[in-house]
């Protein structure tokens, strides 16, 4: 089901369907209701199903809006998978659902998207929860970029097997590699730092422990350590918690902490 963007929205009703955006269409689910709208932004290879535990923990008093990014989950493929497009898609989803102000929650890649959208939209962002992402660090200088491209080419055979599980997008190995390289550039301290400094609404980080896919040694911990400078500069940003789970299973094992952070940002928690 495609929904025209000029259709009047009844926010009391739940809705699931396709929102056309440019050359693609995004799969969107909106629980409806009068509660605070919360928009969930997925990790790089994830789908909206990863948020189900957080949503269940928060319960029906919130309006939950989830969507699959381009070529992820049930969304259609596109000719453009750039970071700028993913940030713009946040506006498209909110506009399609008739939502002007929202609290955004992003995990991993989605945390970068959430941070940029929040920084650019101080009048529309209620606040943000950044889960294990949007940590300014020049990690792209510490890896072999060509080796990253080769890694994604080696993984190309397993991607079709993971797609039914919502763990891989319908993107080529080259597109995946270039997207990861792009986020490495965006994560640079000189690039991401000013974005975070401009955030004027309540923002909380939930950080994991241990490593993530592709990280080596203590590299992930050094990336997380960069946030101390961020919170010192911007009083609107704080680290809500560091949880025992790792980068990949944080939404599964520590969903209650993520939900708690949403409440804090909305002014409803401790």
C-alpha positions in Angstrom: 0.0 0.0 0.0 1.4 3.4 -1.0 0.2 6.5 0.7 0.1 9.9 -1.1 2.0 12.5 0.8 -0.9 14.9 0.7 -3.3 12.5 2.4 -4.8 13.7 5.7 -3.4 11.7 8.6 -5.6 10.4 11.5 -2.9 10.0 14.2 -5.3 7.9 16.3 -5.0 5.0 13.9 -2.2 2.5 13.5 -0.8 2.3 9.9 1.6 0.1 8.0 2.5 0.8 4.4 4.9 2.2 1.8 5.9 5.9 1.6 7.2 6.9 -1.8 10.4 9.0 -1.7 12.2 9.9 -4.9 13.1 6.8 -6.8 12.2 4.4 -4.0 9.6 3.7 -1.3 10.1 3.1 2.4 8.3 0.6 4.5 6.8 2.5 7.5 4.9 1.4 10.6 3.1 3.9 12.8 1.3 2.7 15.9 -0.7 6.0 16.1 -2.1 7.4 19.3 -1.9 10.6 21.2 1.5 9.9 22.8 4.8 11.5 22.1 6.0 10.5 18.6 9.2 8.5 18.7 11.0 7.8 15.5 13.4 4.8 15.4 16.3 4.9 13.0 18.0 1.5 12.3 21.5 0.3 12.2 23.3 0.0 8.9 22.2 -3.5 8.0 19.2 -3.7 10.3 15.4 -3.4 9.8 12.7 -2.0 11.9 12.0 -5.3 13.6 15.1 -4.8 15.8 13.2 -2.2 17.8 10.3 -4.5 18.9 11.7 -5.0 22.5 12.3 -1.3 23.1 8.8 -0.5 21.8 7.2 -3.2 24.0 9.0 -1.9 27.0 7.8 1.7 26.4 4.3 0.5 25.8 1.2 2.0 24.1 1.4 5.4 25.8 3.9 6.5 23.1 3.4 6.8 19.4 6.0 4.5 17.8 7.1 5.1 14.2 9.6 2.7 12.6 10.8 2.4 9.0 13.3 0.5 6.9 16.0 2.5 5.2 16.5 2.2 1.5 17.0 -1.4 0.4 16.6 -2.6 4.0 13.8 -4.8 5.3 10.7 -4.3 3.1 11.8 -0.9 1.6 12.7 -0.7 -2.1 16.1 -0.3 -3.7 17.4 3.1 -4.8 20.2 4.7 -6.9 21.2 6.7 -3.9 22.3 5.3 -0.5 24.3 8.3 0.6 24.2 9.5 4.2 22.6 12.8 3.1 19.8 10.9 1.6 19.2 8.9 4.8 19.0 12.1 6.8 16.5 13.6 4.3 14.4 10.4 4.5 13.7 11.2 8.2 11.8 14.3 7.1 10.0 12.3 4.4 8.8 9.7 6.9 7.7 12.3 9.4 5.9 14.4 6.8 4.1 11.3 5.4 2.8 10.6 8.9 1.8 14.2 9.7 4.4 14.5 12.5 6.1 17.9 13.0 8.0 17.2 16.2 9.5 13.9 17.3 11.9 12.3 19.7 14.4 10.4 17.6 16.2 7.2 18.6 19.1 5.9 16.5 21.3 2.8 16.8 24.7 2.5 15.2 24.5 4.1 11.8 21.1 5.3 12.7 22.6 7.2 15.7 24.7 9.3 13.2 21.5 10.0 11.2 19.6 10.9 14.4 22.4 13.2 15.6 22.6 15.1 12.3 18.8 15.5 12.1 18.5 16.7 15.7 21.3 19.2 15.2 19.7 20.6 12.1 16.2 20.7 13.4 16.2 22.3 16.9 12.5 23.3 16.6 11.4 19.9 15.5 13.5 17.6 17.7 12.0 16.8 21.1 15.3 15.1 21.9 17.5 12.2 20.9 18.7 8.9 22.2 21.9 7.8 20.5 22.6 4.1 20.9 26.1 2.9 20.4 26.9 5.4 17.5 27.6 9.0 16.6 30.9 8.9 18.6 33.4 11.4 17.1 36.7 9.6 16.3 39.0 9.3 13.3 38.7 5.5 13.1 38.8 5.7 9.3 42.5 6.5 9.6 43.2 3.4 11.6 41.9 0.9 9.0 42.8 -0.3 5.5 40.1 1.1 3.3 40.9 -1.3 0.4 40.8 -4.2 2.9 37.3 -3.0 3.9 36.2 -3.2 0.3 37.7 -6.7 0.0 35.9 -7.8 3.2 32.5 -6.8 1.8 33.2 -8.5 -1.4 34.1 -11.7 0.5 30.8 -11.3 2.5 28.7 -10.9 -0.7 27.8 -14.6 -0.8 26.2 -14.6 2.7 24.2 -11.4 2.3 21.2 -13.1 0.5 21.0 -15.6 3.4 20.8 -12.9 6.0 18.2 -10.7 4.2 15.2 -12.8 5.2 16.3 -12.3 8.9 16.5 -8.5 8.5 20.2 -8.5 8.9 21.4 -7.5 5.4 20.3 -4.9 2.9 19.7 -5.4 -0.9 22.9 -3.5 -1.7 25.9 -4.7 -3.6 29.2 -5.3 -1.8 30.6 -2.2 -3.4 27.7 -0.1 -2.1 28.0 -1.5 1.4 31.8 -0.8 1.4 31.4 2.8 0.2 28.6 3.5 2.7 30.8 2.3 5.5 33.7 4.4 4.3 31.4 7.4 4.1 30.3 7.1 7.7 33.9 6.8 8.7 34.5 10.2 7.1 31.4 11.6 8.8 32.6 10.2 12.2 35.8 12.3 12.1 36.1 14.4 15.2 36.5 17.6 13.1 33.3 16.7 11.2 31.0 15.2 13.8 32.2 17.3 16.7 30.6 20.6 15.5 27.3 18.7 14.7 27.1 17.5 18.2 28.1 20.9 19.6 25.0 22.5 17.9 22.5 20.2 19.5 20.2 22.2 21.7 17.7 19.6 22.9 18.1 16.8 25.6 20.3 14.1 24.1 21.4 10.9 25.8 23.9 8.2 24.8 23.6 4.5 25.6 26.9 2.9 25.0 27.7 -0.8 24.8 30.8 -2.6 26.0 33.4 -4.7 24.1 33.9 -5.0 20.4 31.7 -4.7 17.3 31.9 -6.3 13.9 35.2 -5.5 12.3 36.8 -3.8 15.3 40.1 -4.9 16.7 41.6 -4.8 20.2 40.4 -1.9 22.3 39.5 0.3 19.2 35.8 0.4 20.1 36.5 1.5 23.6 38.7 4.3 22.3 35.9 5.5 20.1 33.5 5.5 23.0 36.0 7.5 25.1 35.7 10.4 22.6 32.2 11.3 24.1 33.7 12.7 27.3 34.9 15.8 25.4 31.4 16.1 23.8 29.5 16.1 27.1 32.0 18.6 28.6 31.3 21.0 25.8 27.6 20.6 25.4 25.4 20.5 28.6 22.4 19.2 26.6 24.2 15.9 26.0 25.0 13.3 28.6 25.9 9.6 28.7 22.9 7.9 30.1 24.5 4.5 30.6 27.2 2.0 29.6 25.7 -1.5 29.4 27.3 -4.9 29.4 26.1 -6.0 26.0 28.1 -5.4 22.9 27.4 -3.3 19.8 25.5 -6.0 18.0 23.1 -7.2 20.7 22.5 -4.0 22.7 18.8 -3.7 21.5 18.2 -7.3 22.4 19.9 -7.5 25.8 19.6 -3.9 27.1 16.4 -2.7 25.6 15.1 -1.6 29.0 18.0 0.8 29.4 17.3 2.3 25.9 13.6 2.7 26.8 14.6 4.3 30.1 16.8 6.8 28.2 13.8 7.7 26.0 11.8 8.5 29.1 14.6 10.7 30.5 14.9 12.7 27.3 11.1 13.2 27.2 11.3 14.5 30.8 9.3 11.5 32.1 12.1 9.5 33.8 14.8 10.0 36.3 
